[in-house]
Amino acid sequence: MNLGIGMPEGVAAVAAEERVIDLITLSTEPGVIGGIPAGGLNFGAAVNTQAVIDQPDQFDLYDGGGLDLAVLGLAQCDAEGNVNVSKFGKRLAGAGGFINISQAAQRLVFAGAFGGEGLGRFVRKFVREVEHRTFSGRQALARGQPVLYVTERCVLRLAPEGLELLEIAPGLDLERDLLAQMDFRPWLPRDPRPMDAALFAPGPMGLRDRLQQRPLSERLRFDAQHGVLFLDFSHLRLRDAAELAALRAAVEARLQGIGARVDGVVNYEQFDLAPELGEAYTAWVAELARTRYRRITRYGQSAFLRAQLVPGLALRGLANGLVADAGAALSRVKEDHPD
């Protein structure tokens, strides 16, 4: 990973607090690799670094495709996902290594405050058109580069339709606290889900455990006595075709191992699927309903579940099996299998 100047510097401190430094390799453009990069006036140094190389060599690594992820600053952003960190009025800050890094990283996260303070008033960062284009959203889409925009109020994602609003901080009003403070309206194909409350708590959020737990195989539990497969898709996020393929392979392997038709109970609580995967996912689920399940029960507060999956199954002539919550799902299982 590369960390840029400004708010991205804080990623290193959070990674250290959450005890995940050994799971990732952080770097900064002056030439440090590994350890805990420093911020502020000490940017470019690091604690317990694994290597310090010349800056031109560092950019050989970056330009050559060595970055899985870059976290860069967010000074100004527009409706197309373009970002400006280089020019503000008569002040020319310059791009530095921002252009090289943002174009070469496989994935991008722009991190910054939702707005700023200037002359005693709120200064909007999400504008209709950036003053200076340091990063092009259109070019990122052409490259197929996944891009997130993370602030303390919300999280957005670069999509062909524009910036998609994915998450909103708990307690905020969508219209008053977000949309009214932006010069454009982001794409809202569904209601944004709440950002994880643990992000706003004073203590660590247990990130190491989150990263290392819950492989797909552990989300699939089979009750052999009653022939019921429980599929726990709660808080599962599928952002691209590869992640969907991995889930499909895990579920089909489990069903293949069982060998017979089963009853299915699926937990869709806070399940999150990229909109472009909706049709492929629904077609797969419909196929399973016809060939693998005797009966299927689904529950959860997932926007995708109600807005796309349920209508998609109806168009295919299939019952959705939707119930209100986990209690209702278990009651249905007990009705079918009273022993």
N, C-alpha and C positions, 0 to 999 in steps of 0.2 A: 504494500500500500504506500501511496504518497500522501503526505499531509501538507496542505498549503498554509499560507500565512493568515493569521486572524483567528476566527473561531475554530477552524479545523485543527489548530494547534492543540485545543482542548481534548481532542480524541485520544491523544497519548496519555493524558492524565486519567481519563476515564478508563482506558484499557488497563492501566496499572491498578487502579482502584478495583476493577472488576476481575483482576487476576487472569487476564487473557493474553498478556504480552507474549507468552511462550507459544500461543496458537497462531500468531500473526507476525509478519515482518513489516515494521513501519520504516519509512524513509522520508527524507526531505531533500530538496533539490541541491543544497550545498554539497552533499556527498555522504551523509551518514546513512547507514543501513543497519536496521535492527536496534534493539534496546528501546529506550523511552526518549524520543526526541523532545528537546526543550522548546519552550515558547517565548514570546515576548522579545526582549532585547537579546536573549540567548538563542534565538532561532538559528538552527544550523548545527548546534551542538546536540549531544545525546548522552544519556546515562546508560552504562553497560552496553554500549553499541557493539555490534558484531564486526563492523568494518567501517572505515572512513576512506573514501576514494575521491579522486579529483572530480570537480563538478562536470567537466566535459565527459568523463567516463560515466558519471551518473546519468547524463542525458543520452548517452549511447544505450544504456540499459532501458531507459524510459522509451526512447524513440524506437527501439528494437522490439517493443511489445512485452517488456518485462513486468508491466503493472497489471495486476488483476483488478485493482480498485484505486481510485484517487478521490480524496475528500478535499474540495477546494472552496474558496470563499464565495459568498453570495452578496454582492454589493447592490446590484440592480438587475432585474429580470423582467422579461416582457411576455406577451401572450404566446409567442412562438417558442418560448423556452430559451431565447437568447440571453446571455449573461454579459454584463459589463463590469469589469473591475479595473479598467484602464484609464478612463477619462471622465471627469465630472466638471462641467463648466469650463473654466479656463485652466483647471488643474489637470495636467497630464501625468498620471501615475505610472503609466507604462504597463506592459503585459508580463514582463519577466519570463519565467518558464511556463506560464499559465497555458499558453496555446499549445505548446508541445505536449504537456502533460494531459490536458483535457482531450486532445485528439488521439493520444496513444493508449490511454487506459481502457481496459476492457469494459469497466463499469465506472460510473461517475456518481458522486454525491456532492451537491452544492449545499453548504451549511452556512447559515447566517441568521441574524435577527429578522423578524418579519418586517419591521420598520425601524427607522432611526429617529433621532431627535436633532432638530436644527432650527435655530432662531426661535426657540421656545415653542415649536410646533412639531407634530408628527410628520416625518418625511416618508413618503411612500417608496418602497423598494420594488413593488410589483407594478410596473408601468406599462402603458400601451405599447411603447416602443423604446428600447434602450437607446441611450445617447451615443454609445460606442459599442460595437459588437466585438467582444473578446472571445466569445464562444457562440457557435451557431447551432441552434436547435435543429434546424432543417438538415444540416450536414450530419448531425449525430443520428437522426432518424435514418438517413440514407446509409449510414454505416451499420445500422442495427445496434447501436450502443445504448444500453439501458442507463437512464439518468433519473435521479431523484433530487428533489429540492426540499431540504429539511429546515424548518424554523421552529421556534418555541410555540407557535400557534397552530401550525399545520404541516402536513407533508404532501407534496405534489409529485407527479410523475410525468415525464415527457411522453406524449402519445401523438399519433398522427393527427388527432382532432385538436391538439393543443395541450395545455397543461391540465392534467387530470387531478382533481382534489381527492386524495386518498383518505387522509386522516385529519382530525381536528382535535385540539387539546380539550381535555375534559372541562366542562363548565362554561365553555365559550358558546356564544350565539353565532350561528353560521352567517347570517345576514349582517348583523351589527358589527361583530368583531373581526370578520374576515372579508366578506365580499364588499362591504361598504368602504373598506380600507385598501381596495385594489382598483387599478384603473381599467381592468378588464375582468370579465367573468370566466373563471376556469371551467373546464369541461366537467360536468357532474352527471355521469351516466347512472349513478346510484348515490344514496346517502353516504357521506364519508363516515367511517367508523371512528370511535374515540382512539386517540393515541394512548399507548399503554400508560396507566396511572403511575407505574413504577418509575417512569422517566422523571416524574416531578417530585418524587419522594426524596428526603434528605440522604438516606443511606444507599448502599449498593443495591442493584436490582437483580443480583444473581445471574449475571450474563454468562458466566462460565458454564453453569449448570444448564442454562437454556441452550447454549450452543452445542453442548455435548450430549444432551439427552433427547429422547423421543425419536429414534429412527423410525422409519415407516413400518418396519416389521413389528414394532412395539405398539403401533396404533391399531393393529388387527388382532382381535382376541376371539377365539372360537370356543363356544360352549358345545362340546361334542354330545353331551347328554341330551340336549334339546335341539341340536342342529341350528344354532343361532350364531351368526358371525357379527360381532360388534366392531364397527369401523369408526374410530375416533379421529375425525378430521377437524376437531376444534383448534382454532388459531393456526391452522395450516395455511401457508401462503404459496400459491403456485403462480410464478411470475413469467415463465416461459415454457416453450414446448418440451424442453428437456426435463423440467421438473414434473410436468404432467406425465411424460413417458415413464419416469421413475415410479410415480404413484401407480400408474396403470400396471406396470410390471409387477410391483409388490402385491397388489390386490389380486391380480390374475394368478400369480404363483401360489398365493394362499388358497384361492378357490380350487386351483388345480390339485393342490395337495389334499384337499378335503374330498374331492372326487364326486360328490353328489350335490344336488340342489340344496340350498340352505335358506333360512330366513335371515334377512339382513336388517341391522339397526345402525343408522348412520348419524353421528353427531356433527352437525354443521355449525356449531356455535362459533361465531367470528371467523368462519371460513372465508378465505379471500382468494379470488381467481381473477387473473388479468382478463379484461373484457374480450380481447381477441382470441382467448382460448375457450370462450363460452360454448360455441357451437360444437367443437371437437369433444369437449367434456360431456355435454349433454348427449351426444350421439353414443359415446362410450357407455354412459350410465344406462341409456335405453337398451343397448345391446346386452348389458349384464342383467337387466330386469327380465329380458326375454329368455335368456339362455342359462342363467346361473342361479337366480333367486326363485324361491317359492312365493315369498312375500317380502316386501321392503317397507321399512318405517324410517322416516327422516324427521329430524327436529333441529332447531337452532335459530338464532337471530342473524342469519346471513342474508345480506341484500341480494346476492347472486341466487340463493336458493329460491326466494320468492319472486324475484323479477325475471329470472331467465330459466332456471332449471324446471320449476313447476310448469310454466307455460310451454316450455320445450317438450316436456314429457306428454302434456295434454295434446299437442299437435301430432304426436306420434301414437296417440291412442292409448297411452299408458296412465295408470293411476299414480299419483305422486306420493301417496302414503304419508303425507305430512301431518304431524301432530304438534301440539303447542310446545312441549318441553320434554326433558329427560324422564320426568315422572310419568307422563302420558305414554311415552315410548315403552317404558318398563311395564306399565300396566297392560299394554297391548300384548307384550311378550308373555306375561303371566296368564292372560286370558287364553292364549294359544297353547301354552304349556303349563297348566296348573300344577303339575307335580314338580 
